[in-house]
Amino acid sequence: MKTGFSVFVIVALALGCRDPAAPKVINHTRLISVSKLEAPATIPAGAPVDVVLTVEVGGCVGFDHISAVRDGSLITLAAWGREAQIPPGAGCMAYLMEEPHTYRLDPPFPRNFTIVVQPIQFGVLLTRDVQVQ
């Protein structure tokens, strides 16, 4: 009985020590913009590919993860951000930062394939053709 009460007290103290004005991460992800795609033009057979996406974050949105969808010789990447919930009356700073994030694609690959970044926003479609040697 004492052990259960002790655990309750520790948990209650830990929860009570949170800063109520600090932004809280909520379970809401959304696509974020990608300004740059970096990947090699050729790779050796059987080798993985490290792709670098430079993502745009700021305000109440931070980087969360990169997703990949493969369809034949096309690999589509998307960058996802997580929004922070702010306390009432507070606001998010109006700034935009670019952050590079690496994503590893593991073989097998077709002899030639194309990496595409989605969604297509304003500007140029980001693609990279890769040849396996």
C-alpha positions, 0 to 999 in steps of 0.5 A: 500500500505504501509503495502505491501511494509513493508512486502516486506522490512521485507522479503527482509531483512530476506533473505539477512541475510542468511550466503551464506557459510552455508550448505543448506538442499536440498530436497533429502533424502536417506536411511542411515545405521542402526547399532543397533535395540532395541525393547522389546521381549514382550509387553502387549496386546494393548500397543505401542512399542517404537523401537530405531534405532541407525543410522549412520550419518556424512559428509553432511548427517543428520538424517531425519525420520524413515519409517515403512511398515506393512505386516502381522506379519512383520514390516519393518523399514528404516532410512532416511537421508537428504543431505546438499548442500554445497557451491562450493569449500567447502567440508563435514567433513569426520566423522561418528556418531551414533545417537539413534532415537525412533520410536513408533509403535501403535497397533493393532499387531498380537500375534507374529510379527517381526521387520526388518530393511532395507536395509540390508547392510554389516553385520548382518540382524537386526531383533527383534521378539516380542510377545504380551501377 
